[in-house]
Amino acid sequence: MGVSGKVTGRAWPVPKGLAYGVCISTVITVLISAISAHMVSKEWIQQEKIGYCAMAALLSASCIGAWVAGGKVKLTQMRIAMLNGAVFFGVLLSMTALFFGGQYEGMGVTFAMVALGSMAGGILSKRSIQSGSRKWRKKAYR
């Protein structure tokens, strides 16, 4: 029985990849939130527009975190990306409970932004692994 590809052993384990992706998502969320808070304090944007900054922060952070996690684990990238989004949403819920006393307002929009960003990150990680030149592979059944 033939093997269809060479095993290189460069993929990360699932928990390590998920932890790395969630850490990257959290750091990006904090950075974008700090930048948007600075922009509001300098009056470059109006205070009423901070919700759009929060949506952009959640969308981009979940997308980049899912893309990195899917690229590191290299195993069913879409599933890993959605798991990364679920863990990231859990981290956001726990931060809300810890810092804001459990005032869960706008969680539906937060869930939608994280889910959309995770789907986009999964698609990006799948396309980045499949990109490149086409190589001839030995058929597994021959």
ChimeraX attribute file (.defattr): number of C-alpha atoms within 10 A of each C-alpha:
attribute: neighborCount
match mode: 1-to-1
recipient: residues
	/A:1	6
	/A:2	9
	/A:3	12
	/A:4	12
	/A:5	10
	/A:6	7
	/A:7	8
	/A:8	6
	/A:9	6
	/A:10	9
	/A:11	14
	/A:12	16
	/A:13	12
	/A:14	18
	/A:15	13
	/A:16	13
	/A:17	23
	/A:18	26
	/A:19	16
	/A:20	18
	/A:21	30
	/A:22	27
	/A:23	16
	/A:24	20
	/A:25	26
	/A:26	19
	/A:27	14
	/A:28	19
	/A:29	22
	/A:30	15
	/A:31	14
	/A:32	18
	/A:33	18
	/A:34	12
	/A:35	13
	/A:36	21
	/A:37	16
	/A:38	13
	/A:39	15
	/A:40	16
	/A:41	12
	/A:42	10
	/A:43	10
	/A:44	10
	/A:45	15
	/A:46	11
	/A:47	13
	/A:48	8
	/A:49	11
	/A:50	16
	/A:51	10
	/A:52	11
	/A:53	16
	/A:54	17
	/A:55	17
	/A:56	17
	/A:57	23
	/A:58	30
	/A:59	24
	/A:60	23
	/A:61	31
	/A:62	35
	/A:63	30
	/A:64	24
	/A:65	31
	/A:66	39
	/A:67	28
	/A:68	27
	/A:69	32
	/A:70	35
	/A:71	26
	/A:72	22
	/A:73	20
	/A:74	20
	/A:75	16
	/A:76	13
	/A:77	26
	/A:78	22
	/A:79	15
	/A:80	29
	/A:81	35
	/A:82	24
	/A:83	20
	/A:84	34
	/A:85	31
	/A:86	18
	/A:87	16
	/A:88	29
	/A:89	21
	/A:90	13
	/A:91	15
	/A:92	18
	/A:93	16
	/A:94	14
	/A:95	13
	/A:96	15
	/A:97	13
	/A:98	11
	/A:99	9
	/A:100	10
	/A:101	10
	/A:102	12
	/A:103	12
	/A:104	11
	/A:105	9
	/A:106	8
	/A:107	13
	/A:108	10
	/A:109	12
	/A:110	18
	/A:111	19
	/A:112	14
	/A:113	24
	/A:114	27
	/A:115	24
	/A:116	19
	/A:117	26
	/A:118	32
	/A:119	22
	/A:120	22
	/A:121	32
	/A:122	30
	/A:123	18
	/A:124	22
	/A:125	27
	/A:126	20
	/A:127	13
	/A:128	13
	/A:129	12
	/A:130	10
	/A:131	9
	/A:132	8
	/A:133	6
	/A:134	7
	/A:135	6
	/A:136	6
	/A:137	10
	/A:138	11
	/A:139	10
	/A:140	10
	/A:141	8
	/A:142	8
